[in-house]
């Protein structure tokens, strides 16, 4: 029963986290200049890589989101998700600590705006919650309605293979002779009479 609840919780964690990534990336894809401006506003990365990060981040977000929603490569996608949320928490916290007033750029936009610091606690709390869901999926990637269940099936049944060269017959207990060969019914009776 507990495994079933955890599997359903995993589904919810996948859909919520994946849905957020898809929305965040999809809103940024049509406006790459805004995404670059948002990355630049944090003033954390060298200028040489800011355009690359700004252009790639929305694509990575959509891919991670699709993997999570579909349940494909859940553990790997969740590791990347957790690392990104950690980076965003650090970025927003850093902007807050340095007195920057910038829009997080999480769902598009970005750059300087007045009174942005008032939104930082909520943005950090949201990302901490999503980080927690991502970490859950890193530790326990199994969930309901995941393509991983079809692509990489696991069996919880014990193996029925024998460790020696005898054939498997689970309905009859066979007697063996002194050389280890299985005896049929008539031979078993003779062996017991000896």
ABEGO torsion letter per residue (X at the ends): XAAAAAAAAAAAAAAAAAAAAAAAAAAAAABAAAAAAAAAAAGABBAAAAAAAAAAAAAAAAAAAAAAAAGBGAAAAAAAAAAAAAAAAAAAAAAAAAGBBBBAGAAEEEEBBBGAAAAAAAAAAAAAAAAAAAAAAAABABBBGBAAAAABBBBABBBABBABABBBBAABBBBBBAAGBBBBAAAAAAAAAX
